[in-house]
Amino acid sequence: MDPEVISKLEAVCRELGLDSSLAHRIVREAKPSTGKSEGPDCAPSDGECVRAERDRLLRMEAEIMQLLGSSSRESIVHDLRNLLNELILLQELGRSRT
């Protein structure tokens, strides 16, 4: 996974007060639908390869939007933060009942 994406994910986890190990777990468990763990094995100058990688990333982005119920690609991070906030709230509610 792209180091910039990992860095952003870690920042979101920190912002929400979550342990950075959660970000690493998310990265570890995230698997592209193509079965490849990283990007293409060809040179960036290969136009066909670049288009294939773009298409793969667009499919992944669409799947993330669908899973989050996001209405636009710009709202993915916002919706992910909301989801994580709801998870934390539910965890705290569960703890307070015990």
Sequence and secondary structure as in RCSB ss.txt:
>XXXX:A:sequence
MDPEVISKLEAVCRELGLDSSLAHRIVREAKPSTGKSEGPDCAPSDGECVRAERDRLLRMEAEIMQLLGSSSRES
IVHDLRNLLNELILLQELGRSRT
>XXXX:A:secstr
  HHHHHHHHHHHHHTT  HHHHHHHHHH   TTS SSS SS TT HHHHHHHHHHHHHHHHHHHHHHT SSGGG
HHHHHHHHHHHHHHHHHHHHHH 
